[in-house]
Amino acid sequence: MTPSALGQTIHVVEELKPVLSELRACGRNLNQLTVLAHEGHIQTGHLRETVEALGRTYDAVNALLTEKALVPK
């Protein structure tokens, strides 16, 4: 547990599991693109789909947390 969480309430939102899975997949994709770029296999990455997926993920997380009243509306 990180020191910033000590002494604070920790909320577990089970509904976030599929969203977090998508977020991890986006992170893996970004890491793979970064490696390919550093190795010189690609010169540019078209990240539109990744950015859109991250936007959907953010929206889903925000909606769940708002629904659970864990963030202000």
Buried (B, 14 or more C-beta within 10 A) or exposed (E): EEEEEEEEEEEEBEEBEEBEEBBEEBEEBBEEBEEEEEEEEEEEBEEEEBEEBBEBBEEBBEEBBEEEEEEEE
